[in-house]
Amino acid sequence: MPHQQYKDQESRIEAVLDQLLDAASDDREKILEDLAHTDETLAGRARALLNCALDETLGNPSVQSIAPDILHGLANSEEGIRIGERVGPYELTRFIRRGGMGVVYCAQRADGAFEQTVAVKFLPSFLASASRKKLFERERAYLARLEHPNIARIIDAGIAEDQTPYFVMEFIDGEPISQYADKLGLRSTLELFLQLCDAVAYCHRSFIVHGDLKPQNVLVADDRVRLLDFGVGRLITEDDGDDQKDAGLVNGFSRRYAAPEQLHGAAPTIQSDVYSLGIMLHQFISRQSTSPEKLDKPSTPNAQAQDANLPKDLVAIIRRAMAESPADRYESVDALRRDILAWLHDYPVEARDGALAYRGLKFIARNRILIGAMTTVVAALSIGLAAAVWQYRLARLKLLAPEKLRFL
């Protein structure tokens, strides 16, 4: 087999394996079934590699011929395998997690210049091939420019000695946003979600699409959201250009949070990120009355039953964000954010029908204190006026017909 064809196959199988490892256990069989319809051989290799990864049988000689480079990469991504290694001025000290498109370690500055704790994410080694290195260098430059209070800062990036690309990121000692939101009420959850919207909208304004938004990629520490993991992000351009086409970029993502077009192989877009945010929003607010493992996407009958317990405006917002067609979704994350803010402050939301009665109810809700005070004043004036009229009538009777007073 020609070397380039072999490398292309290795890239495909590694991308599929990363997707399987990052997917929920219930989703993995569906991914493999879909893959088997188009490439049964690739599906079989992916299944064998997945079993190896989950069963930790990497040394089994019966699977060594499936994809030796991938097996080597899996072994190198196991917990603790890199501890003690140096990456630039940083020494890897602790394994954090393995997910789609990479493995993350905690590291300490070890050159004596100053003390610093960072997170180092290693990407799949095939991203450092000659045809992809130029793109990797360009995108890391864009990511390094992201400066936002709700985005984990990219400190450095490069290629390790074993040719594995890596990012050095700000270390966030927090918990996934889904776990953090479980402890909050509805309004506090929405305010937390608005921080995430701010971060994603900033990325889009900086010409970066995230492409893999999910709770595990959003940490919260000290009530502050931090978006991280841009390993599968891509630049937003009018034309991807020859660099990206030649690079053969793999769209890694978590199937549970991916937009329909991503599941069909399309590259992530702004509307893809909007869709992922819609899924997360639905799950966060549904958790107020439903256990997480029972949550469904809004298009399913079970989810529609759950939505019956949610405010109608929020249901409309979720359905708009998660529309099947990208053209029917919010045109931007800022538009999604505006509708959430509108609901929080009792203004009409764009996702709902703007009928006069609906807007009138929103006006009353928004001005209930003022309307209540005015109602009290009007009621008091009415009572006072009625008392004055009664007193006036009594006075006239006393003057004109005092004999009638005995009947009152």
C-alpha positions as CSV (number, residue, x, y, z in Angstrom):
1,M,0.0,0.0,0.0
2,P,1.4,3.5,-0.9
3,H,2.6,5.4,2.1
4,Q,0.3,8.4,1.6
5,Q,-2.8,6.1,1.3
6,Y,-1.7,4.3,4.5
7,K,-1.4,7.6,6.3
8,D,-4.8,8.7,5.1
9,Q,-6.4,5.5,6.4
10,E,-4.6,6.0,9.7
11,S,-6.0,9.5,9.9
12,R,-9.5,8.3,9.3
13,I,-9.4,5.5,11.8
14,E,-7.9,7.7,14.5
15,A,-10.6,10.3,14.0
16,V,-13.3,7.7,14.3
17,L,-11.7,6.2,17.4
18,D,-11.5,9.7,19.0
19,Q,-15.2,10.2,18.2
20,L,-16.1,6.9,19.8
21,L,-14.1,7.4,22.9
22,D,-15.7,10.8,23.4
23,A,-19.3,9.7,22.8
24,A,-21.7,8.4,25.4
25,S,-21.7,4.6,25.7
26,D,-25.3,4.5,24.3
27,D,-24.2,6.4,21.2
28,R,-21.2,4.3,20.2
29,E,-23.1,1.4,18.6
30,K,-25.1,3.9,16.5
31,I,-21.9,5.5,15.3
32,L,-20.4,2.2,14.3
33,E,-23.7,1.1,12.5
34,D,-23.8,4.3,10.5
35,L,-20.1,3.9,9.6
36,A,-20.7,0.3,8.5
37,H,-23.2,1.5,5.9
38,T,-20.4,3.4,4.1
39,D,-17.2,1.5,5.0
40,E,-17.7,-1.9,6.7
41,T,-14.0,-2.5,6.9
42,L,-13.3,0.8,8.7
43,A,-16.2,0.1,11.1
44,G,-14.7,-3.3,11.9
45,R,-11.3,-1.9,12.6
46,A,-12.8,0.9,14.7
47,R,-14.8,-1.6,16.8
48,A,-11.7,-3.7,17.5
49,L,-9.7,-0.6,18.5
50,L,-12.5,0.6,20.7
51,N,-12.7,-2.7,22.5
52,C,-8.9,-2.6,23.0
53,A,-9.1,0.9,24.5
54,L,-12.0,0.1,26.8
55,D,-10.7,-3.2,27.9
56,E,-7.1,-2.0,28.2
57,T,-5.9,-4.9,26.1
58,L,-3.5,-2.9,24.1
59,G,-0.9,-5.6,24.1
60,N,-3.1,-8.3,22.7
61,P,-1.2,-9.7,19.7
62,S,-4.4,-10.5,17.8
63,V,-5.1,-6.8,17.2
64,Q,-1.6,-5.6,16.5
65,S,-2.2,-5.7,12.8
66,I,-5.4,-3.5,12.9
67,A,-3.7,-0.2,13.1
68,P,-0.3,-0.3,14.8
69,D,0.2,3.5,14.7
70,I,-3.2,4.0,16.4
71,L,-2.4,1.4,19.1
72,H,0.8,3.1,19.8
73,G,-1.0,6.4,20.2
74,L,-3.6,4.8,22.5
75,A,-0.8,3.4,24.7
76,N,0.9,6.8,24.9
77,S,-2.4,8.4,25.9
78,E,-3.0,6.1,28.8
79,E,-3.0,7.7,32.3
80,G,0.4,8.4,33.6
81,I,2.4,7.4,30.4
82,R,3.8,11.0,29.9
83,I,4.2,12.0,33.5
84,G,7.7,13.4,34.0
85,E,8.1,14.4,30.4
86,R,9.2,17.9,29.5
87,V,7.4,20.0,27.0
88,G,9.3,23.2,26.5
89,P,9.8,24.7,30.0
90,Y,6.9,22.6,31.5
91,E,7.1,19.2,33.2
92,L,4.0,17.0,33.1
93,T,2.9,16.1,36.6
94,R,-0.6,14.7,36.5
95,F,-3.0,13.1,34.0
96,I,-6.3,15.0,33.8
97,R,-8.5,13.3,31.1
98,R,-8.7,11.7,27.7
99,G,-11.4,12.7,25.3
100,G,-12.1,13.3,21.7
101,M,-9.1,14.6,19.7
102,G,-6.6,14.5,22.5
103,V,-5.4,13.9,26.1
104,V,-4.8,16.5,28.8
105,Y,-2.2,16.7,31.5
106,C,-1.4,19.1,34.3
107,A,2.1,20.5,34.2
108,Q,4.4,22.8,36.2
109,R,6.9,25.3,35.0
110,A,10.3,23.6,35.5
111,D,12.9,26.0,34.1
112,G,13.2,28.0,37.4
113,A,12.0,31.3,35.8
114,F,8.9,31.4,38.0
115,E,6.1,29.1,39.3
116,Q,3.2,28.3,37.0
117,T,0.6,25.6,36.7
118,V,-0.8,24.9,33.2
119,A,-2.8,22.3,31.3
120,V,-1.2,20.7,28.3
121,K,-3.4,19.1,25.7
122,F,-1.8,16.7,23.2
123,L,-3.6,16.4,19.9
124,P,-3.5,13.4,17.5
125,S,0.0,13.0,16.0
126,F,-1.3,13.0,12.4
127,L,-2.1,16.7,12.7
128,A,1.6,17.4,12.6
129,S,2.1,15.9,9.1
130,A,3.6,18.2,6.4
131,S,0.3,19.0,4.8
132,R,-1.3,20.0,8.1
133,K,1.5,21.7,10.0
134,K,1.0,25.0,8.2
135,L,-2.6,25.1,9.2
136,F,-1.9,24.1,12.7
137,E,0.6,27.0,13.0
138,R,-1.9,29.5,11.6
139,E,-4.7,28.4,13.9
140,R,-2.6,28.4,17.0
141,A,-1.7,32.0,16.3
142,Y,-5.4,32.9,16.2
143,L,-6.2,30.9,19.4
144,A,-3.3,32.7,21.2
145,R,-5.1,36.0,20.6
146,L,-8.2,35.0,22.4
147,E,-8.4,37.2,25.5
148,H,-11.7,37.0,27.3
149,P,-12.6,36.5,31.0
150,N,-14.7,33.4,30.2
151,I,-12.1,31.6,27.9
152,A,-9.2,29.6,29.2
153,R,-6.1,31.4,27.8
154,I,-3.8,29.7,25.3
155,I,-0.3,30.2,26.5
156,D,1.8,28.3,24.0
157,A,1.7,25.6,21.4
158,G,4.1,23.5,19.5
159,I,5.2,20.0,18.4
160,A,6.6,17.6,21.0
161,E,9.7,15.4,20.3
162,D,7.5,12.5,19.3
163,Q,5.8,14.8,16.7
164,T,2.6,15.1,18.7
165,P,1.1,18.6,18.5
166,Y,0.2,20.3,21.8
167,F,-1.4,23.3,23.3
168,V,-0.4,24.8,26.7
169,M,-3.4,26.4,28.3
170,E,-4.3,28.2,31.5
171,F,-5.1,25.6,34.2
172,I,-8.7,25.9,35.5
173,D,-9.4,24.1,38.8
174,G,-13.1,23.9,38.3
175,E,-16.0,21.5,37.6
176,P,-18.1,21.0,34.5
177,I,-20.8,23.5,34.0
178,S,-23.5,20.8,34.1
179,Q,-22.5,19.7,37.6
180,Y,-22.2,23.3,38.8
181,A,-25.6,24.2,37.4
182,D,-27.2,21.3,39.3
183,K,-26.8,23.3,42.5
184,L,-28.4,26.5,41.1
185,G,-32.0,27.7,40.5
186,L,-33.3,28.5,37.1
187,R,-32.4,32.2,36.9
188,S,-28.9,31.6,38.3
189,T,-28.4,28.8,35.7
190,L,-29.5,31.1,32.9
191,E,-27.1,33.8,34.1
192,L,-24.3,31.2,34.1
193,F,-25.3,30.2,30.6
194,L,-25.1,33.8,29.5
195,Q,-21.4,33.8,30.4
196,L,-20.9,30.9,28.1
197,C,-22.8,32.7,25.3
198,D,-20.5,35.7,25.8
199,A,-17.4,33.5,25.4
200,V,-18.7,31.7,22.3
201,A,-19.9,34.9,20.7
202,Y,-16.4,36.4,21.3
203,C,-14.8,33.4,19.5
204,H,-17.1,34.0,16.5
205,R,-16.2,37.6,16.4
206,S,-12.6,36.5,16.4
207,F,-13.2,34.2,13.4
208,I,-13.0,31.0,15.5
209,V,-15.8,28.4,15.6
210,H,-15.5,26.0,18.5
211,G,-17.1,22.9,17.0
212,D,-17.2,20.7,20.1
213,L,-19.3,22.6,22.7
214,K,-20.3,20.3,25.6
215,P,-20.4,20.5,29.4
216,Q,-17.0,18.8,29.7
217,N,-15.4,21.6,27.7
218,V,-16.9,24.3,30.0
219,L,-15.5,24.6,33.5
220,V,-16.8,26.8,36.3
221,A,-14.6,28.1,39.2
222,D,-15.6,30.8,41.6
223,D,-18.9,31.4,39.8
224,R,-17.0,32.1,36.6
225,V,-17.4,30.1,33.3
226,R,-14.2,29.2,31.4
227,L,-14.5,27.8,27.9
228,L,-11.7,25.5,26.8
229,D,-10.6,22.8,24.4
230,F,-10.3,24.3,20.9
231,G,-8.5,21.2,19.6
232,V,-11.1,20.8,16.9
233,G,-11.9,24.5,16.3
234,R,-11.5,26.0,12.9
235,L,-11.2,29.4,11.4
236,I,-14.3,31.1,10.0
237,T,-13.4,32.3,6.4
238,E,-15.4,33.0,3.3
239,D,-13.5,30.1,1.6
240,D,-11.7,27.5,3.6
241,G,-9.0,27.6,0.9
242,D,-6.5,25.0,-0.3
243,D,-4.7,24.8,3.0
244,Q,-7.7,23.4,4.8
245,K,-8.7,21.2,1.9
246,D,-5.3,19.7,1.6
247,A,-5.0,19.3,5.3
248,G,-7.9,16.9,5.3
249,L,-9.1,18.2,8.7
250,V,-11.2,15.8,10.7
251,N,-14.3,17.1,12.4
252,G,-14.0,15.7,15.9
253,F,-17.1,16.2,18.1
254,S,-19.3,14.6,20.7
255,R,-22.2,13.1,18.9
256,R,-24.7,13.9,21.7
257,Y,-24.1,17.7,21.3
258,A,-23.3,17.9,17.5
259,A,-25.6,19.6,15.0
260,P,-27.3,17.5,12.3
261,E,-25.0,18.8,9.6
262,Q,-21.9,17.7,11.6
263,L,-23.3,14.2,11.9
264,H,-23.5,14.2,8.1
265,G,-19.8,15.2,7.7
266,A,-20.1,18.9,7.3
267,A,-17.6,21.3,8.9
268,P,-18.7,23.1,12.0
269,T,-20.2,26.6,11.6
270,I,-21.6,29.4,13.8
271,Q,-25.0,27.8,13.5
272,S,-23.5,24.4,14.6
273,D,-22.3,26.1,17.8
274,V,-25.7,27.6,18.3
275,Y,-27.3,24.2,18.0
276,S,-24.9,22.7,20.6
277,L,-25.7,25.6,23.0
278,G,-29.4,24.8,22.5
279,I,-28.8,21.2,23.6
280,M,-26.9,22.4,26.7
281,L,-29.5,25.0,27.6
282,H,-32.3,22.4,27.3
283,Q,-30.4,20.0,29.6
284,F,-29.6,22.7,32.2
285,I,-33.1,24.0,32.7
286,S,-34.7,20.5,32.4
287,R,-32.4,19.4,35.3
288,Q,-34.5,21.6,37.6
289,S,-37.1,18.9,37.7
290,T,-35.6,15.9,35.8
291,S,-32.7,13.6,36.5
292,P,-29.9,14.1,34.0
293,E,-29.9,10.5,32.7
294,K,-33.5,10.9,31.6
295,L,-33.0,13.9,29.5
296,D,-33.8,13.8,25.8
297,K,-33.3,16.1,22.8
298,P,-36.3,18.5,22.3
299,S,-37.4,16.6,19.2
300,T,-38.2,13.4,21.0
301,P,-41.6,12.6,22.6
302,N,-40.1,12.2,26.1
303,A,-38.4,15.6,25.8
304,Q,-41.6,17.2,24.6
305,A,-43.3,15.9,27.8
306,Q,-40.4,17.4,29.8
307,D,-40.8,20.8,28.0
308,A,-44.5,20.9,29.1
309,N,-43.1,21.8,32.6
310,L,-40.9,24.6,31.3
311,P,-41.8,28.2,30.6
312,K,-43.2,28.6,27.1
313,D,-40.7,31.3,26.2
314,L,-37.7,29.1,27.1
315,V,-39.2,26.2,25.1
316,A,-39.4,28.5,22.1
317,I,-35.9,29.7,22.5
318,I,-34.6,26.1,22.7
319,R,-36.5,25.0,19.6
320,R,-35.2,28.0,17.7
321,A,-31.6,27.2,18.7
322,M,-32.0,23.5,17.8
323,A,-33.9,23.9,14.5
324,E,-33.0,21.0,12.1
325,S,-32.0,23.5,9.4
326,P,-29.2,25.9,10.2
327,A,-31.1,28.7,8.4
328,D,-34.0,28.3,10.9
329,R,-31.7,28.8,13.9
330,Y,-30.6,32.0,15.6
331,E,-28.3,33.8,13.2
332,S,-25.8,34.3,15.9
333,V,-25.0,33.4,19.5
334,D,-25.7,37.1,20.3
335,A,-29.2,36.7,19.1
336,L,-29.7,33.7,21.3
337,R,-28.2,35.6,24.2
338,R,-30.6,38.6,23.6
339,D,-33.7,36.3,23.8
340,I,-32.5,34.8,27.1
341,L,-31.9,38.3,28.5
342,A,-35.4,39.3,27.2
343,W,-37.0,36.4,29.2
344,L,-35.1,37.2,32.3
345,H,-36.3,40.8,32.2
346,D,-39.9,40.0,31.1
347,Y,-39.5,41.4,27.5
348,P,-41.0,39.6,24.5
349,V,-38.6,37.0,23.0
350,E,-37.9,36.8,19.3
351,A,-38.6,33.1,19.2
352,R,-42.2,33.5,20.2
353,D,-45.1,34.8,18.1
354,G,-45.3,38.6,18.8
355,A,-49.1,38.8,19.2
356,L,-50.5,41.9,20.8
357,A,-51.9,39.9,23.8
358,Y,-48.5,38.3,24.4
359,R,-46.7,41.6,24.3
360,G,-49.4,43.1,26.6
361,L,-48.8,40.3,29.2
362,K,-45.1,40.9,29.0
363,F,-45.7,44.6,29.6
364,I,-47.8,43.8,32.7
365,A,-45.2,41.4,34.0
366,R,-42.4,43.9,33.4
367,N,-44.2,46.7,35.1
368,R,-46.1,44.8,37.7
369,I,-44.8,46.9,40.6
370,L,-45.8,50.1,38.9
371,I,-49.1,48.7,37.7
372,G,-49.8,47.4,41.2
373,A,-49.0,50.8,42.7
374,M,-51.2,52.6,40.1
375,T,-54.0,50.1,40.8
376,T,-53.8,50.8,44.5
377,V,-53.9,54.5,43.9
378,V,-56.9,54.2,41.6
379,A,-58.7,52.0,44.1
380,A,-58.0,54.5,46.9
381,L,-59.2,57.3,44.7
382,S,-62.3,55.4,43.8
383,I,-63.1,54.6,47.4
384,G,-62.4,58.3,48.4
385,L,-64.6,59.5,45.6
386,A,-67.4,57.1,46.6
387,A,-67.2,58.3,50.2
388,A,-67.2,61.9,49.1
389,V,-70.3,61.4,46.9
390,W,-72.0,59.6,49.8
391,Q,-71.2,62.5,52.2
392,Y,-72.4,65.0,49.5
393,R,-75.8,63.2,49.2
394,L,-76.2,63.1,53.0
395,A,-75.5,66.8,53.2
396,R,-78.1,67.6,50.5
397,L,-80.7,65.4,52.1
398,K,-80.1,67.1,55.4
399,L,-80.6,70.5,53.9
400,L,-83.5,69.7,51.5
401,A,-85.3,66.8,53.0
402,P,-84.2,66.1,56.6
403,E,-87.3,64.0,57.2
404,K,-85.9,61.3,54.8
405,L,-82.7,60.8,56.9
406,R,-84.6,58.6,59.4
407,F,-85.0,56.0,56.7
408,L,-81.2,55.8,56.1
